[in-house]
Amino acid sequence: MAEAFNDLELPTDKDERYATVAAEIASVLDGEPNRTARMATVASMLANSFEHYFWTGFYVVDPDKPRELVVGPYQGTLGCLRIAFGRGVCGTAAETRATQLVPDVHAFPGHIACDGASASEVVVPVFDKAGALIAVFDVDATTPAAFDETDAAWLEKILAQAFSAQV
């Protein structure tokens, strides 16, 4: 299936591209119960669908330290290994349980620079079927203001489809 996705001609319109990728992700994940496999697939497929995605991946709630995120499946340069709730963009998304859309990471109070090339970021909290926070999904770009409400809305939809509806 991955070869078919890699050969897929993606639309240039952002909404159409997200819709195409969302459908393809749903198709690939159909029947896969393993959360790590699901996360790795989502990170990979999204990273390979948008040229401006510099770092794409998950920070997972640590079951042994429930107010701490630990790096999970991702695509890109070295990520931070651990992030406390409330610290940086990812920790803020975990603490508030709300998507963070940051056009300039250097202006974000307490930003954690895992990679100095990052200039803008969108971070979406990820919930399981019961509504518990299981992770945050982080996407960085090397250009300022690379993400907008369209990105945030589609990422929220894709992640809900992949994890909140998971049996």
C-alpha positions, -999 to 999 in steps of 0.1 A, spaced: 0 0 0 29 24 8 42 22 -28 8 31 -41 7 61 -18 42 72 -28 31 71 -64 -1 90 -57 -5 123 -75 -15 148 -48 -36 178 -56 -21 212 -53 -51 228 -35 -44 224 3 -79 213 12 -80 187 -16 -45 175 -7 -55 170 29 -87 152 19 -67 129 -3 -41 121 23 -68 117 50 -86 91 29 -53 73 22 -43 73 58 -77 59 68 -73 32 42 -38 22 53 -48 21 90 -80 1 85 -78 -29 108 -45 -20 124 -49 -20 162 -13 -12 173 -10 25 184 27 27 176 22 14 141 -7 39 136 15 68 148 44 58 126 22 56 96 4 89 102 38 107 107 53 92 76 24 97 53 19 134 64 56 141 62 58 128 27 27 147 15 37 183 23 70 198 12 70 224 40 68 198 68 103 199 83 96 178 114 65 156 118 58 134 147 43 125 181 52 132 216 35 105 237 22 109 273 46 88 294 26 62 313 51 63 342 52 102 343 17 113 332 26 150 331 55 144 307 57 138 270 83 114 255 93 114 219 74 89 198 73 80 161 85 109 139 101 119 106 128 145 106 159 156 125 166 147 162 136 156 184 136 165 221 134 134 241 111 146 269 89 177 273 70 186 305 34 196 303 32 234 301 67 238 285 71 250 250 45 246 222 41 208 227 38 210 264 13 239 261 -8 218 237 -7 189 262 -15 212 292 -44 230 275 -56 201 254 -59 226 226 -42 230 192 -14 255 191 -8 273 159 24 293 161 35 315 132 69 324 149 82 299 174 109 324 185 81 347 198 64 319 217 70 322 255 92 293 267 97 278 232 120 247 233 144 247 204 148 210 196 161 221 162 172 257 155 159 255 119 123 254 131 105 287 125 68 279 128 48 251 143 14 235 147 8 211 175 -25 191 179 -35 171 210 -43 135 203 -71 117 223 -81 81 225 -117 69 222 -124 76 259 -112 112 255 -79 107 273 -49 126 261 -24 101 246 0 123 227 5 155 208 12 156 171 39 182 162 46 196 128 75 222 123 85 242 92 116 261 85 97 292 73 76 315 94 38 313 93 39 281 73 7 268 89 -28 282 91 -63 273 103 -67 249 73 -37 229 84 -49 228 121 -85 218 111 -73 190 88 -47 177 113 -73 176 140 -97 157 117 -70 132 106 -58 125 142 -94 121 155 -101 97 127 -68 77 134 -70 76 172 -103 88 188 -124 64 167 -99 35 172 -115 5 188 
